[in-house]
């Protein structure tokens, strides 16, 4: 009777991290700490890059969008998981699950696309410095970001439409802390999930093209950097670019692995850890690697925290 109710209910049951009440509270507090830390980091970056007139350049414009993306991305899954742990109830309504799938897949693609644009920006700045202002002019930056966010919306629509055209005929239990597409596919009793496989194959191909573009951009950057006569300049460039490449590789590899690996009816701790690695960890690392290690950002942060000596925002990216 219980299994029948789980099968026929309108929503889904998400997995809680533990049946132990103390561990549920501990998980909720840990995720809350991570969530608040990520929000604080990204809101701080958005404030600094908006208010400081010295940071009105394409690189910081893209960083602002990356921070907006990261605080949105982590808000898709983590608050729901915190609520489930605090209440001890993993139920999520059908409509909520649809929204979670839409925003998760849309923002995941936006993450890949923004990192690709940012790598090209660094390539243009370092390898084509004489043409940089023409290549990355304000209008081009705006058009790039509009295209990035629109493509994310299209990705989300494709995944959501394909996923929820499936007939769910098994017990609606999702062995994840969010509405994970591979787990939803497991609930199908027929081959009507092939549409999702098609969308996933298409988006994976695009993600691979983006990854190759990022690698090629940084390969050109490294080949240019090694010719810099200053050892300090080379060290600074490598210390900036290598962490960027690591974050991109980490995000894409863990995400693709999670999507392609066989789903299990008895998930292990490693399954949950892998999910956290691609849904939470990159969003914590991005502000630290892309922004807060930057000397200009550190200087702007000191002004914000200690003296508040921001001048009025320079009108970068204004349409002429």
N, C-alpha and C positions, 0 to 999 in steps of 0.2 A: 504493500500500500504506500509506504514511504517513497519507494523508487518510482511508483506510478505518479505520485504527486510531483516528484522532481522532474519527471519527463513531461508532464502536461502543464506545468506552471508557465506563466508568460515570460518570466525573466530567467536569470541564470544564477548559479551559486559559484562564487569565486572562492578559491582556496585561501584559508587563513594560514599563517605561518606555523602555528602550533595550536594544539588543543589545550595546552597549559595556559591558564589565565594570566599568570605572572609573566610568561614569555610573550603573550599577546600584548600586554601593557608595555613591556620592554621594547618590542618591535615598534609599537605605535610611537613611543617616545623617541626612538632612534630615527625613524622616518620623519617625525616632526622636526627634529633637530636638523636633519639633512635638508628638509624642505625649506625651513626658515633661513638656513645658511645660504642656500642657492638663491632664494628670493633676495636676500640682503645683498649678496655679491652682484647680482645682475641689475637690481634697481640702482645700486651705487654706480655701476658702470654707465647705465643709461643717463643718470643725473650728471655725471662728470662729462661725458661726451656731448651732452646737450648744452651745458652751461659754460664750459671752458672754451673761449674763443680760439685757443691754440690747438684744439683737437677737432677742428672743423675740416677734416680732410677725408678722402675716400676710405682710407683704412679704418678710421674711427667711426665713420658712417656705417660701414659693414659690421663693425664690432657692436654697435648699438643694436642693429637688427639681430645679430647673433644672441645678444643678451635678452632681447625681447622674446626671441624664439625659445631660448632655454628656460626662462621662467614660465612660459606658456606650456612647453613640453612636459616639464616635471609636474605641472598642475593637472595634467590629464590623468595620471595614474596614482601618484603618491597620496593625495588627500583621500581618495576613495579607499585606498589600502589602510590608511590610518583609521578612518571611520569604521571599516570592517573589523579591525583589531580591537578597537575600543568597545564596540557594541557586541563583538563575538558573533556577528551575523554577516555572512558573505554574500547575501542576496543583492543582486543588481538588476534593475528593471531592464526590459528589452530596449526601450528607447535610450536609456543611459548607456547601455552596451553599444548601441549603434553610434552614439555620439563619441564614445571613447575610441571605437575603431576608426571613425572618421578623423578625429583630431590626431590620434596617435600616428596613423599612416601619413596624413597630410604633413604633420610637423617633422616626421622622420625624413621625408623626402626634402623638405625645406632645409633641414640640417645639412644634408648631403650637398644640396645646391648652393647654399651660402658658403660652405667650406670650399667648394670648387671656385666660386667667384672670388673669394678671399685669396686663394692660392694664385689665381691669375693676376689679381691686383698686386701681389708681392712680386710676381714675375715681371710685370710691366714696370714696377718701381725700380727693381734692381737691374734687370737686363735691358730695359728700354727707357732709361731715365730721360733722354731728350724728347721722347714722344709721350711720356707718361701723362702729362696734363691734357693732351689731346685725346688719348685713349680713355682715360678715366675722368672725363669731364662730368660736371654735376648731372647733366641730363642722362648721360650713359649710365651713371650710378643709379639714378632713380628708375630708369627703364629696367636695369638688371634686377633690382629688388622687386619691382612689380611682377616681372616674369617669374622670379623665384617663388613668390607667395601664391601667384595664380597657379603655377604648376603644382604646388603643394595641394591646393584645393582640388585640382583635377585628380591627383593621385588619391586623395581621400575619398572622393566621390566614386572612383572606379573600384577601389577596394571595398568600400561599404556596400555599394550596389551588388557587387559579385558575392560578397560574404553573406549578406542577408537575403539573397535570393535562394539560399540553401534551405531545404526542409530539414529541420532539426528533429530527429525521431529517437534519439537516445537520451539518457538522463542528462539534464542540462547542468552538468558539473564541469566547471573550467578549472583545471589544475594549474592555475596561475593566479597572481594577485591582481590581474587586470584582464580585460577581454582580449585575449591573445588569439590572433587569427588561426594559427595552426591548431590550437585547442578547440576552436569553434568548428573547424573542418572535421575534426574527429567525431563530432556529434551527428554528422550526416550519415545516412544509411544507403545513399546512392552515389552516382557519379556526377551529381549536379554541382560538385565543388570544382569542376574543371575550369570554370570561368575564373575562379580565384587563382588557380595555378597559372592560367594564362596571364592575368594581370601581374602576378608576382614575378613571372619569368620576364615580362616586358620591363618592369621597374628594376629588376635585378640587373638586366642588361644596361639600362641607363645609369644605374649606380656604378656599374663596372666601368663604363665610359668616363664617368666623372672621376672615379678613382685613378684611372689611367691618366686623365688630364692633370689631376693634382700631382701625381708622381712625375710626369713630364715637366710640369711647371717647376717643381722643386729640383729636378735634375738640372734644368737650365740655370736655376738660381745657384746651385752648388758649383756648377762649372764656372759661373761668373765669379762667385765668391772666392774660389781658390786662387784667382788671379789678382785679388786685392793685395797690394803690397803690405798693408798694415796687418800684423798678426792680431791686434785687438779688434780690427774690423771684421776679420774672418771669424774670430771667436764669437763675436756678437751675432753675426749672421747665422752661424751654425746653431748657436744656443737658442735662437728664435725659431728657425725653420724645422729642426729635428723634432722638437716637441709637437709642433703643428702636425707633422707627418705621422707621428705616433698616435695622436688623438684620432685623426681621420681613419687610420688603419685599424685602430682598436674598435671604434664605433661600427665600421662597416663589417669587419670580420666577425665580431660577436653577434651582430644583428643577423647577418646572413646564416651563420652557424645555427642560431636559435630557430630561424625560420625553416631551415632545410633538415635539421635533425629529426628523427622519428619521435613522435609524441608518445608519452607513456601514461598508462593508467595509474601507475604508482610513481609519481614524480619524486626525485631525490633532491637532496640539498644542493647538489651541483646544478640542477636545472634552475632552481630559484636564483642561485648566485649568478649564473650566466645571464638570466633575465635582468637582474639588478645591474650587471656590468654594462648592458647596452641601453637600459632605460633610465638609469640614475647616475652612474659613475661619470660618463662623459659630460653630463650637465653640471656636475660639480667641478670637473677639471677645466672645462672651457674658460670660465672667467679667470682662473689662476694662470693658465698657460697663454691665452691669447691677450689678456688685458692687464691683470694685476702684476705681472712680471715686467711690464713695460715701464721704462724710466719716465716717459712723459706722463703716463697714467699715475705713477707714484707721486710725481711732482704735483699733479692736479689734485690728487687725493689729499696730499699734505695741506694744500691751500684750502681745500674744502673743510678738512677736520680742524685745522689749527687757526687759520686766519680768515677763511671765507672771502678770499680776495678774487672772486670771479668777476670778470667784466662782462658786459652784455654780450650775448651770443652773436658771433659773426654770421652773416647771412650766407653761409655755404649751402649749396644745393638749392639756391633760389632760381626759379625759372626766369631767364632774361627775356 
